[in-house]
Each structure stands twice: as C-alpha cells, then as structure tokens.
C-alpha cells in the first residue's frame, strides 16, 4: 500500500471532533503526510462581503460570527500543528465543499467522523455517505459509537 501524502481532516466541532482530529494527526505523523483541515460554514448566513466560497483566514471581517469561526479553526490548527495555509474555512454545503477542496488540493485521504452534528439518525452520517460516493480518494470514517 502506498503512503498517504496529503490528509484532509473534516472538522465539524461536534462532541467527537477532538477524537477524530487526533486520529487524523496520528495518521499524518505515521505516513509523514501533510495535514490540512476544512471546516464548512453551513449554519451562518454570510454577510455582504467579497468572499467567495473560500474565506481567507488572514483577512479582517467586521462580522463577529465569522471572526469566531476563524479563531476556532486557528485554535484547532495550532493544536494539530497545521499552518494557516492548510486551514480551509469555506462557506456552503459540507459534503460538496469537502469534495471540492479535496480535489483541488490533491488529497489522498479524507478523515471524517462516522456521524457529526446530525447525530445517529443515520449510522453513517449523510456527509460521509456523500463524500464516499463523490471523491476518488480514500475516506476514513472514524467510528463514533456512544453518542
Ligand atoms: P454528519 O453527516 O453531520 O453526521 O457528519 C459526519 C462527519 O462529516 C463529521 O464527523 C465531520 O467529519 C464531517 N462534517 C460534517 N459537517 C461538517 C462541516 N460543516 N465541516 C466540516 N466537516 C463536516
């Protein structure tokens, strides 16, 4: 099996986010791969800005919610040792934007939780299901059993 070179963590900040993040980090260490993080904003209305789907972390915005989201991503990135160039804050539909960035960045492994904020209604979250069907790269769904 070839080594992974670029791993993408899909972070939703749900209860199990840190567990999934640690898995992604140790896989990146194991394979000596680059680690990137994506968080997709799907629950805030975007203010009237010039941003497209990708929101630059290093640009000031006057919108508190957006700044809070940037800070959350920076904190996670700092904890995992991922620099800002590899932190993706994107606005849109998670399952679509994750596949989009994975394709653009030539990701070879996407790490997700088996379910996230949408709970256990589906054993395999809808986001994961859709990513599996729309990306050519490997997808690791970290099994989350207890919540
Ligand atoms: P769900 O489909 O909500 O059960 O989520 C399953 C997994 O998809 C989560 O554990 C995350 O890894 C990923 N995911 C869901 N929503 C987002 C999001 N807004 N941004 C980044 N990753 C997400």
Backbone and ligand atoms as CSV (ligand in chain L), in Angstrom:
chain,resi,resn,atom,element,x,y,z
A,1,UNK,N,N,0.847,-1.201,0.000
A,1,UNK,CA,C,0.000,0.000,0.000
A,1,UNK,C,C,0.882,1.251,0.000
A,2,UNK,N,N,0.547,2.204,-0.849
A,2,UNK,CA,C,1.384,3.403,-0.886
A,2,UNK,C,C,1.063,4.315,0.303
A,3,UNK,N,N,2.036,5.136,0.647
A,3,UNK,CA,C,1.832,6.055,1.763
A,3,UNK,C,C,0.885,7.191,1.380
A,4,UNK,N,N,0.133,7.646,2.349
A,4,UNK,CA,C,-0.662,8.854,2.106
A,4,UNK,C,C,0.275,10.060,2.145
A,5,UNK,N,N,-0.003,11.008,1.241
A,5,UNK,CA,C,0.858,12.199,1.180
A,5,UNK,C,C,0.166,13.455,1.702
A,6,UNK,N,N,-1.144,13.474,1.547
A,6,UNK,CA,C,-1.878,14.685,1.968
A,6,UNK,C,C,-3.246,14.274,2.528
A,7,UNK,N,N,-3.400,14.505,3.819
A,7,UNK,CA,C,-4.613,14.069,4.527
A,7,UNK,C,C,-5.465,15.298,4.855
A,8,UNK,N,N,-6.767,15.164,4.662
A,8,UNK,CA,C,-7.689,16.274,4.967
A,8,UNK,C,C,-8.612,15.871,6.106
A,9,UNK,N,N,-8.574,16.638,7.197
A,9,UNK,CA,C,-9.494,16.435,8.317
A,9,UNK,C,C,-10.718,17.311,8.110
A,10,UNK,N,N,-11.897,16.691,8.108
A,10,UNK,CA,C,-13.146,17.467,8.031
A,10,UNK,C,C,-13.643,17.687,9.456
A,11,UNK,N,N,-13.527,18.919,9.912
A,11,UNK,CA,C,-13.815,19.236,11.315
A,11,UNK,C,C,-15.163,19.937,11.426
A,12,UNK,N,N,-16.054,19.350,12.230
A,12,UNK,CA,C,-17.372,19.992,12.393
A,12,UNK,C,C,-17.590,20.536,13.807
A,13,UNK,N,N,-16.576,20.391,14.680
A,13,UNK,CA,C,-16.638,20.870,16.075
A,13,UNK,C,C,-17.745,20.203,16.871
A,14,UNK,N,N,-18.197,19.047,16.454
A,14,UNK,CA,C,-19.186,18.323,17.256
A,14,UNK,C,C,-18.466,17.690,18.444
A,15,UNK,N,N,-19.229,17.005,19.272
A,15,UNK,CA,C,-18.708,16.421,20.507
A,15,UNK,C,C,-17.440,15.593,20.295
A,16,UNK,N,N,-17.397,14.864,19.205
A,16,UNK,CA,C,-16.288,13.934,18.976
A,16,UNK,C,C,-15.191,14.521,18.104
A,17,UNK,N,N,-15.278,15.801,17.843
A,17,UNK,CA,C,-14.333,16.411,16.901
A,17,UNK,C,C,-12.871,16.164,17.287
A,18,UNK,N,N,-12.564,16.305,18.590
A,18,UNK,CA,C,-11.164,16.170,19.016
A,18,UNK,C,C,-10.655,14.748,18.798
A,19,UNK,N,N,-11.530,13.781,19.026
A,19,UNK,CA,C,-11.149,12.380,18.832
A,19,UNK,C,C,-10.799,12.122,17.366
A,20,UNK,N,N,-11.646,12.615,16.480
A,20,UNK,CA,C,-11.416,12.449,15.043
A,20,UNK,C,C,-10.139,13.211,14.639
A,21,UNK,N,N,-9.962,14.391,15.212
A,21,UNK,CA,C,-8.785,15.221,14.888
A,21,UNK,C,C,-7.491,14.513,15.305
A,22,UNK,N,N,-7.504,13.896,16.480
A,22,UNK,CA,C,-6.301,13.192,16.936
A,22,UNK,C,C,-5.968,12.025,16.016
A,23,UNK,N,N,-6.995,11.339,15.533
A,23,UNK,CA,C,-6.766,10.231,14.585
A,23,UNK,C,C,-6.091,10.756,13.325
A,24,UNK,N,N,-6.605,11.874,12.834
A,24,UNK,CA,C,-6.034,12.457,11.608
A,24,UNK,C,C,-4.585,12.847,11.843
A,25,UNK,N,N,-4.324,13.429,13.013
A,25,UNK,CA,C,-2.962,13.865,13.316
A,25,UNK,C,C,-2.023,12.671,13.386
A,26,UNK,N,N,-2.442,11.605,14.077
A,26,UNK,CA,C,-1.507,10.485,14.201
A,26,UNK,C,C,-1.318,9.773,12.862
A,27,UNK,N,N,-2.339,9.758,12.025
A,27,UNK,CA,C,-2.154,9.183,10.683
A,27,UNK,C,C,-1.152,10.014,9.882
A,28,UNK,N,N,-1.279,11.334,9.985
A,28,UNK,CA,C,-0.350,12.205,9.252
A,28,UNK,C,C,1.077,11.975,9.745
A,29,UNK,N,N,1.225,11.816,11.060
A,29,UNK,CA,C,2.568,11.550,11.598
A,29,UNK,C,C,3.077,10.206,11.097
A,30,UNK,N,N,2.211,9.223,11.150
A,30,UNK,CA,C,2.604,7.867,10.744
A,30,UNK,C,C,3.087,7.847,9.290
A,31,UNK,N,N,2.335,8.505,8.433
A,31,UNK,CA,C,2.677,8.485,6.995
A,31,UNK,C,C,3.592,9.649,6.600
A,32,UNK,N,N,3.942,10.480,7.567
A,32,UNK,CA,C,4.714,11.695,7.290
A,32,UNK,C,C,4.045,12.494,6.161
A,33,UNK,N,N,2.742,12.606,6.296
A,33,UNK,CA,C,1.921,13.293,5.293
A,33,UNK,C,C,1.651,14.729,5.727
A,34,UNK,N,N,1.349,15.556,4.747
A,34,UNK,CA,C,0.863,16.911,5.061
A,34,UNK,C,C,-0.557,16.768,5.600
A,35,UNK,N,N,-0.905,17.588,6.609
A,35,UNK,CA,C,-2.269,17.558,7.151
A,35,UNK,C,C,-2.948,18.896,6.878
A,36,UNK,N,N,-4.145,18.845,6.321
A,36,UNK,CA,C,-4.960,20.044,6.138
A,36,UNK,C,C,-6.271,19.864,6.887
A,37,UNK,N,N,-6.907,20.983,7.177
A,37,UNK,CA,C,-8.206,20.939,7.877
A,37,UNK,C,C,-9.216,21.739,7.074
A,38,UNK,N,N,-10.427,21.221,7.008
A,38,UNK,CA,C,-11.506,22.027,6.420
A,38,UNK,C,C,-12.667,22.113,7.414
A,39,UNK,N,N,-13.212,23.319,7.534
A,39,UNK,CA,C,-14.499,23.472,8.220
A,39,UNK,C,C,-15.425,24.230,7.273
A,40,UNK,N,N,-16.617,23.692,7.097
A,40,UNK,CA,C,-17.576,24.327,6.187
A,40,UNK,C,C,-18.652,25.027,7.005
A,41,UNK,N,N,-18.825,26.286,6.705
A,41,UNK,CA,C,-19.859,27.067,7.381
A,41,UNK,C,C,-21.191,26.819,6.690
A,42,UNK,N,N,-22.029,26.070,7.354
A,42,UNK,CA,C,-23.333,25.790,6.741
A,42,UNK,C,C,-24.475,26.315,7.605
A,43,UNK,N,N,-24.105,26.938,8.717
A,43,UNK,CA,C,-25.179,27.361,9.627
A,43,UNK,C,C,-25.141,28.840,9.961
A,44,UNK,N,N,-24.331,29.613,9.225
A,44,UNK,CA,C,-24.449,31.064,9.416
A,44,UNK,C,C,-24.742,31.717,8.072
A,45,UNK,N,N,-25.570,32.711,8.121
A,45,UNK,CA,C,-25.848,33.457,6.900
A,45,UNK,C,C,-24.629,34.323,6.634
A,46,UNK,N,N,-24.160,34.319,5.392
A,46,UNK,CA,C,-22.982,35.137,5.092
A,46,UNK,C,C,-23.378,36.600,4.955
A,47,UNK,N,N,-22.582,37.455,5.558
A,47,UNK,CA,C,-22.842,38.884,5.391
A,47,UNK,C,C,-22.473,39.300,3.975
A,48,UNK,N,N,-22.709,40.551,3.689
A,48,UNK,CA,C,-22.392,41.046,2.351
A,48,UNK,C,C,-20.891,41.315,2.261
A,49,UNK,N,N,-20.128,40.337,1.827
A,49,UNK,CA,C,-18.679,40.504,1.727
A,49,UNK,C,C,-18.227,40.135,0.322
A,50,UNK,N,N,-16.955,40.314,0.096
A,50,UNK,CA,C,-16.417,39.955,-1.214
A,50,UNK,C,C,-15.964,38.502,-1.266
A,51,UNK,N,N,-16.111,37.793,-0.143
A,51,UNK,CA,C,-15.618,36.424,-0.127
A,51,UNK,C,C,-16.397,35.560,-1.095
A,52,UNK,N,N,-15.676,34.664,-1.742
A,52,UNK,CA,C,-16.345,33.599,-2.480
A,52,UNK,C,C,-16.588,32.475,-1.497
A,53,UNK,N,N,-16.525,31.242,-1.988
A,53,UNK,CA,C,-16.758,30.119,-1.091
A,53,UNK,C,C,-15.630,29.989,-0.068
A,54,UNK,N,N,-14.389,30.297,-0.484
A,54,UNK,CA,C,-13.257,30.137,0.423
A,54,UNK,C,C,-12.997,31.458,1.138
A,55,UNK,N,N,-12.958,31.387,2.487
A,55,UNK,CA,C,-12.823,32.612,3.276
A,55,UNK,C,C,-11.390,32.706,3.795
A,56,UNK,N,N,-10.628,33.699,3.354
A,56,UNK,CA,C,-9.235,33.786,3.786
A,56,UNK,C,C,-9.136,34.055,5.275
A,57,UNK,N,N,-8.267,33.284,5.951
A,57,UNK,CA,C,-8.146,33.443,7.401
A,57,UNK,C,C,-7.467,34.750,7.764
A,58,UNK,N,N,-6.629,35.242,6.855
A,58,UNK,CA,C,-5.805,36.398,7.219
A,58,UNK,C,C,-6.440,37.731,6.831
A,59,UNK,N,N,-7.712,37.710,6.463
A,59,UNK,CA,C,-8.363,38.972,6.118
A,59,UNK,C,C,-9.360,39.357,7.212
A,60,UNK,N,N,-9.321,40.610,7.623
A,60,UNK,CA,C,-10.256,41.041,8.670
A,60,UNK,C,C,-11.668,41.086,8.128
A,61,UNK,N,N,-12.614,40.693,8.976
A,61,UNK,CA,C,-14.003,40.940,8.591
A,61,UNK,C,C,-14.680,41.632,9.768
A,62,UNK,N,N,-15.723,42.367,9.480
A,62,UNK,CA,C,-16.412,43.079,10.554
A,62,UNK,C,C,-17.520,42.229,11.140
A,63,UNK,N,N,-17.511,40.998,10.813
A,63,UNK,CA,C,-18.629,40.149,11.160
A,63,UNK,C,C,-18.183,39.211,12.280
A,64,UNK,N,N,-18.737,39.423,13.479
A,64,UNK,CA,C,-18.250,38.719,14.673
A,64,UNK,C,C,-18.298,37.208,14.539
A,65,UNK,N,N,-19.408,36.721,13.990
A,65,UNK,CA,C,-19.549,35.265,13.888
A,65,UNK,C,C,-18.460,34.658,13.016
A,66,UNK,N,N,-18.153,35.378,11.968
A,66,UNK,CA,C,-17.123,34.896,11.044
A,66,UNK,C,C,-15.761,34.902,11.728
A,67,UNK,N,N,-15.472,35.961,12.470
A,67,UNK,CA,C,-14.199,36.026,13.205
A,67,UNK,C,C,-14.118,34.883,14.213
A,68,UNK,N,N,-15.235,34.588,14.879
A,68,UNK,CA,C,-15.251,33.498,15.864
A,68,UNK,C,C,-14.936,32.172,15.178
A,69,UNK,N,N,-15.485,31.978,13.986
A,69,UNK,CA,C,-15.234,30.734,13.244
A,69,UNK,C,C,-13.776,30.644,12.818
A,70,UNK,N,N,-13.230,31.765,12.412
A,70,UNK,CA,C,-11.811,31.775,12.020
A,70,UNK,C,C,-10.939,31.412,13.218
A,71,UNK,N,N,-11.288,31.970,14.385
A,71,UNK,CA,C,-10.487,31.699,15.582
A,71,UNK,C,C,-10.565,30.237,15.990
A,72,UNK,N,N,-11.768,29.652,15.875
A,72,UNK,CA,C,-11.923,28.231,16.229
A,72,UNK,C,C,-11.021,27.374,15.347
A,73,UNK,N,N,-10.995,27.708,14.067
A,73,UNK,CA,C,-10.187,26.929,13.123
A,73,UNK,C,C,-8.696,27.132,13.410
A,74,UNK,N,N,-8.315,28.383,13.696
A,74,UNK,CA,C,-6.903,28.656,14.026
A,74,UNK,C,C,-6.471,27.869,15.253
A,75,UNK,N,N,-7.346,27.850,16.284
A,75,UNK,CA,C,-7.012,27.115,17.522
A,75,UNK,C,C,-6.798,25.644,17.237
A,76,UNK,N,N,-7.721,25.065,16.457
A,76,UNK,CA,C,-7.588,23.640,16.120
A,76,UNK,C,C,-6.311,23.423,15.318
A,77,UNK,N,N,-6.055,24.311,14.367
A,77,UNK,CA,C,-4.847,24.213,13.552
A,77,UNK,C,C,-3.588,24.286,14.410
A,78,UNK,N,N,-3.575,25.208,15.369
A,78,UNK,CA,C,-2.410,25.323,16.262
A,78,UNK,C,C,-2.194,24.042,17.047
A,79,UNK,N,N,-3.307,23.497,17.543
A,79,UNK,CA,C,-3.206,22.278,18.358
A,79,UNK,C,C,-2.655,21.112,17.541
A,80,UNK,N,N,-3.038,21.065,16.260
A,80,UNK,CA,C,-2.615,19.931,15.430
A,80,UNK,C,C,-1.326,20.224,14.664
A,81,UNK,N,N,-0.820,21.452,14.797
A,81,UNK,CA,C,0.402,21.814,14.078
A,81,UNK,C,C,0.178,22.017,12.585
A,82,UNK,N,N,-1.008,22.508,12.239
A,82,UNK,CA,C,-1.332,22.752,10.820
A,82,UNK,C,C,-1.259,24.255,10.563
A,83,UNK,N,N,-0.427,24.675,9.618
A,83,UNK,CA,C,-0.308,26.131,9.432
A,83,UNK,C,C,-1.505,26.698,8.653
A,84,UNK,N,N,-1.618,28.010,8.701
A,84,UNK,CA,C,-2.842,28.648,8.175
A,84,UNK,C,C,-3.077,28.387,6.691
A,85,UNK,N,N,-1.990,28.175,5.958
A,85,UNK,CA,C,-2.157,27.915,4.527
A,85,UNK,C,C,-2.897,26.606,4.270
A,86,UNK,N,N,-2.905,25.756,5.260
A,86,UNK,CA,C,-3.565,24.451,5.103
A,86,UNK,C,C,-4.844,24.349,5.923
A,87,UNK,N,N,-5.370,25.498,6.323
A,87,UNK,CA,C,-6.649,25.534,7.042
A,87,UNK,C,C,-7.682,26.153,6.107
A,88,UNK,N,N,-8.731,25.423,5.845
A,88,UNK,CA,C,-9.728,25.877,4.876
A,88,UNK,C,C,-11.036,26.182,5.576
A,89,UNK,N,N,-11.424,27.440,5.530
A,89,UNK,CA,C,-12.730,27.845,6.030
A,89,UNK,C,C,-13.566,28.191,4.803
A,90,UNK,N,N,-14.617,27.424,4.618
A,90,UNK,CA,C,-15.351,27.505,3.359
A,90,UNK,C,C,-16.830,27.640,3.682
A,91,UNK,N,N,-17.507,28.397,2.873
A,91,UNK,CA,C,-18.940,28.571,3.073
A,91,UNK,C,C,-19.699,27.710,2.076
A,92,UNK,N,N,-20.712,26.966,2.526
A,92,UNK,CA,C,-21.504,26.171,1.587
A,92,UNK,C,C,-22.034,24.894,2.201
A,93,UNK,N,N,-22.186,23.897,1.349
A,93,UNK,CA,C,-22.746,22.605,1.771
A,93,UNK,C,C,-21.567,21.674,2.071
A,94,UNK,N,N,-21.448,21.178,3.329
A,94,UNK,CA,C,-20.246,20.426,3.711
A,94,UNK,C,C,-19.866,19.319,2.737
A,95,UNK,N,N,-20.808,18.460,2.380
A,95,UNK,CA,C,-20.434,17.312,1.541
A,95,UNK,C,C,-19.891,17.766,0.175
A,96,UNK,N,N,-20.347,18.896,-0.305
A,96,UNK,CA,C,-19.861,19.383,-1.611
A,96,UNK,C,C,-18.511,20.082,-1.472
A,97,UNK,N,N,-18.397,20.919,-0.462
A,97,UNK,CA,C,-17.158,21.717,-0.320
A,97,UNK,C,C,-15.981,20.837,0.085
A,98,UNK,N,N,-16.241,19.802,0.881
A,98,UNK,CA,C,-15.150,18.906,1.296
A,98,UNK,C,C,-14.577,18.202,0.060
A,99,UNK,N,N,-15.454,17.730,-0.806
A,99,UNK,CA,C,-15.005,17.057,-2.030
A,99,UNK,C,C,-14.276,18.052,-2.942
A,100,UNK,N,N,-14.780,19.259,-3.019
A,100,UNK,CA,C,-14.175,20.292,-3.872
A,100,UNK,C,C,-12.727,20.593,-3.439
A,101,UNK,N,N,-12.552,20.846,-2.149
A,101,UNK,CA,C,-11.203,21.166,-1.649
A,101,UNK,C,C,-10.298,19.936,-1.759
A,102,UNK,N,N,-10.841,18.763,-1.476
A,102,UNK,CA,C,-10.035,17.525,-1.574
A,102,UNK,C,C,-9.510,17.359,-3.003
A,103,UNK,N,N,-10.348,17.659,-3.970
A,103,UNK,CA,C,-9.939,17.522,-5.373
A,103,UNK,C,C,-8.885,18.574,-5.719
A,104,UNK,N,N,-9.175,19.811,-5.372
A,104,UNK,CA,C,-8.238,20.925,-5.662
A,104,UNK,C,C,-6.864,20.696,-5.054
A,105,UNK,N,N,-6.855,20.178,-3.836
A,105,UNK,CA,C,-5.601,20.055,-3.083
A,105,UNK,C,C,-4.940,18.688,-3.245
A,106,UNK,N,N,-5.487,17.875,-4.121
A,106,UNK,CA,C,-4.950,16.534,-4.381
A,106,UNK,C,C,-4.765,15.720,-3.097
A,107,UNK,N,N,-5.841,15.737,-2.332
A,107,UNK,CA,C,-5.881,14.971,-1.082
A,107,UNK,C,C,-5.967,13.483,-1.412
A,108,UNK,N,N,-5.259,12.653,-0.647
A,108,UNK,CA,C,-5.420,11.212,-0.899
A,108,UNK,C,C,-6.115,10.481,0.239
A,109,UNK,N,N,-6.392,11.162,1.346
A,109,UNK,CA,C,-7.214,10.557,2.415
A,109,UNK,C,C,-8.012,11.653,3.111
A,110,UNK,N,N,-9.315,11.456,3.181
A,110,UNK,CA,C,-10.174,12.379,3.943
A,110,UNK,C,C,-10.567,11.672,5.239
A,111,UNK,N,N,-10.396,12.367,6.371
A,111,UNK,CA,C,-10.763,11.786,7.668
A,111,UNK,C,C,-11.995,12.508,8.193
A,112,UNK,N,N,-13.048,11.732,8.445
A,112,UNK,CA,C,-14.316,12.288,8.954
A,112,UNK,C,C,-14.777,11.457,10.137
A,113,UNK,N,N,-15.717,11.984,10.889
A,113,UNK,CA,C,-16.374,11.185,11.916
A,113,UNK,C,C,-17.504,10.404,11.257
A,114,UNK,N,N,-17.841,9.232,11.814
A,114,UNK,CA,C,-18.913,8.433,11.200
A,114,UNK,C,C,-20.254,9.180,11.265
A,115,UNK,N,N,-20.380,10.031,12.228
A,115,UNK,CA,C,-21.524,10.943,12.256
A,115,UNK,C,C,-21.095,12.202,12.995
A,116,UNK,N,N,-21.863,13.254,12.817
A,116,UNK,CA,C,-21.466,14.528,13.413
A,116,UNK,C,C,-22.637,15.188,14.102
A,117,UNK,N,N,-22.796,16.437,13.793
A,117,UNK,CA,C,-23.840,17.206,14.492
A,117,UNK,C,C,-25.232,16.695,14.203
A,118,UNK,N,N,-25.365,15.945,13.101
A,118,UNK,CA,C,-26.697,15.450,12.777
A,118,UNK,C,C,-27.035,14.174,13.534
A,119,UNK,N,N,-26.131,13.757,14.425
A,119,UNK,CA,C,-26.421,12.663,15.339
A,119,UNK,C,C,-26.454,11.310,14.676
A,120,UNK,N,N,-27.046,10.369,15.413
A,120,UNK,CA,C,-27.011,8.981,14.975
A,120,UNK,C,C,-28.237,8.570,14.178
A,121,UNK,N,N,-28.973,9.529,13.680
A,121,UNK,CA,C,-30.176,9.187,12.923
A,121,UNK,C,C,-29.815,8.216,11.808
A,122,UNK,N,N,-28.665,8.485,11.190
A,122,UNK,CA,C,-28.115,7.536,10.212
A,122,UNK,C,C,-26.855,6.978,10.835
A,123,UNK,N,N,-26.639,5.696,10.724
A,123,UNK,CA,C,-25.445,5.120,11.328
A,123,UNK,C,C,-24.209,5.740,10.694
A,124,UNK,N,N,-24.253,5.895,9.389
A,124,UNK,CA,C,-23.180,6.591,8.697
A,124,UNK,C,C,-23.755,7.936,8.271
A,125,UNK,N,N,-23.148,9.015,8.785
A,125,UNK,CA,C,-23.703,10.347,8.532
A,125,UNK,C,C,-23.880,10.632,7.051
A,126,UNK,N,N,-24.800,11.478,6.753
A,126,UNK,CA,C,-25.095,11.768,5.356
A,126,UNK,C,C,-23.907,12.424,4.661
A,127,UNK,N,N,-23.141,13.200,5.418
A,127,UNK,CA,C,-21.972,13.855,4.829
A,127,UNK,C,C,-20.975,12.792,4.359
A,128,UNK,N,N,-20.720,11.829,5.229
A,128,UNK,CA,C,-19.747,10.773,4.911
A,128,UNK,C,C,-20.196,9.984,3.686
A,129,UNK,N,N,-21.442,9.601,3.707
A,129,UNK,CA,C,-22.005,8.834,2.600
A,129,UNK,C,C,-21.782,9.521,1.268
A,130,UNK,N,N,-22.085,10.805,1.240
A,130,UNK,CA,C,-21.984,11.545,0.003
A,130,UNK,C,C,-20.517,11.702,-0.424
A,131,UNK,N,N,-19.634,11.969,0.553
A,131,UNK,CA,C,-18.206,12.112,0.215
A,131,UNK,C,C,-17.707,10.822,-0.417
A,132,UNK,N,N,-18.080,9.691,0.195
A,132,UNK,CA,C,-17.642,8.378,-0.320
A,132,UNK,C,C,-18.040,8.191,-1.780
A,133,UNK,N,N,-19.208,8.692,-2.124
A,133,UNK,CA,C,-19.693,8.492,-3.483
A,133,UNK,C,C,-19.130,9.492,-4.484
A,134,UNK,N,N,-18.556,10.577,-3.996
A,134,UNK,CA,C,-18.158,11.638,-4.935
A,134,UNK,C,C,-16.677,11.944,-4.963
A,135,UNK,N,N,-15.878,11.255,-4.178
A,135,UNK,CA,C,-14.442,11.516,-4.248
A,135,UNK,C,C,-13.711,10.247,-4.666
A,136,UNK,N,N,-12.656,10.411,-5.473
A,136,UNK,CA,C,-11.888,9.230,-5.873
A,136,UNK,C,C,-10.894,8.788,-4.797
A,137,UNK,N,N,-10.649,9.635,-3.779
A,137,UNK,CA,C,-9.612,9.279,-2.805
A,137,UNK,C,C,-10.189,8.416,-1.683
A,138,UNK,N,N,-9.298,7.898,-0.822
A,138,UNK,CA,C,-9.760,7.104,0.312
A,138,UNK,C,C,-10.467,8.004,1.325
A,139,UNK,N,N,-11.390,7.406,2.059
A,139,UNK,CA,C,-12.113,8.138,3.108
A,139,UNK,C,C,-12.087,7.281,4.362
A,140,UNK,N,N,-11.599,7.854,5.446
A,140,UNK,CA,C,-11.637,7.138,6.725
A,140,UNK,C,C,-12.762,7.726,7.569
A,141,UNK,N,N,-13.765,6.886,7.837
A,141,UNK,CA,C,-14.848,7.312,8.735
A,141,UNK,C,C,-14.524,6.762,10.113
A,142,UNK,N,N,-14.122,7.643,11.015
A,142,UNK,CA,C,-13.765,7.216,12.371
A,142,UNK,C,C,-15.061,6.856,13.096
A,143,UNK,N,N,-15.148,5.609,13.524
A,143,UNK,CA,C,-16.412,5.136,14.098
A,143,UNK,C,C,-16.662,5.760,15.467
A,144,UNK,N,N,-17.803,6.377,15.599
A,144,UNK,CA,C,-18.189,7.039,16.841
A,144,UNK,C,C,-19.442,6.327,17.349
A,145,UNK,N,N,-19.309,5.620,18.450
A,145,UNK,CA,C,-20.399,4.729,18.840
A,145,UNK,C,C,-21.314,5.283,19.914
A,146,UNK,N,N,-20.782,6.082,20.814
A,146,UNK,CA,C,-21.501,6.270,22.059
A,146,UNK,C,C,-22.454,7.447,22.094
A,147,UNK,N,N,-22.431,8.319,21.101
A,147,UNK,CA,C,-23.323,9.476,21.217
A,147,UNK,C,C,-24.224,9.527,19.997
L,1,LIG,P1,P,-22.794,14.277,9.689
L,1,LIG,O1,O,-23.113,13.943,8.292
L,1,LIG,O2,O,-23.291,15.609,10.142
L,1,LIG,O3,O,-23.230,13.169,10.613
L,1,LIG,O4,O,-21.183,14.426,9.832
L,1,LIG,C1,C,-20.279,13.375,9.603
L,1,LIG,C2,C,-18.873,13.933,9.531
L,1,LIG,O5,O,-18.770,14.805,8.401
L,1,LIG,C3,C,-18.425,14.748,10.720
L,1,LIG,O6,O,-17.921,13.944,11.772
L,1,LIG,C4,C,-17.337,15.627,10.107
L,1,LIG,O7,O,-16.107,14.897,10.000
L,1,LIG,C5,C,-17.871,15.879,8.702
L,1,LIG,N1,N,-18.634,17.148,8.654
L,1,LIG,C6,C,-19.960,17.330,8.837
L,1,LIG,N2,N,-20.285,18.629,8.762
L,1,LIG,C7,C,-19.123,19.303,8.535
L,1,LIG,C8,C,-18.768,20.684,8.363
L,1,LIG,N3,N,-19.686,21.658,8.426
L,1,LIG,N4,N,-17.471,20.996,8.142
L,1,LIG,C9,C,-16.530,20.038,8.079
L,1,LIG,N5,N,-16.787,18.722,8.245
L,1,LIG,C10,C,-18.061,18.355,8.462
